[in-house]
Amino acid sequence: MKHPAIEMYDYHVWANAVIIERLKELPQEIYHQETNSGFSTIAKMLSHIYQVDYAWFEIIKGASMKEAMAMSDAFQKGEQIEVKAIEDMEASYLKLSEQNKAFLNQLDDIEKKLVVDNPYAGILETSISESVLHIVTHGSYHRGNIATMLRQLGQTSVMQDYGLYLYAKQKK
């Protein structure tokens, strides 16, 4: 049986794919259009979700938070993911999520303890599974922000809650 944290990561990947598919249906300019939100564009918001996934999996693999944030920032600057087209972001995210899934599926102990030194919040004793759940809830929060941004831009979003994931998974 699959560990609940891995199942939730699978949901996270599915939900990101659902929102990306919706964004691909919209006029291209919507993805980079300015909004009155925490992130100025949907592209920046989606890039942020990607960067946090990237950084937290580096932490899970043993990097310090400072190192993981530096790697994520360097990757962002090198790849310029927030200025790419949605199809490019989709390809980058698919590659990252496949790497992360492979890593999770080969773990011997998903409950392994981690000590995270967050430069903003201090020391956190947690586990790999709790860190994965953080990644999932962080993504859910920001996908909700994207739905609000789409409404501000006169567009509709798409449902991507966990219940729909269960239905979609059942249909496979």
Beta strands, then each sheet from edge to edge (+ up, - down):
strand 1: 113-118
strand 2: 122-127
sheet 1: 1+ 2-
end
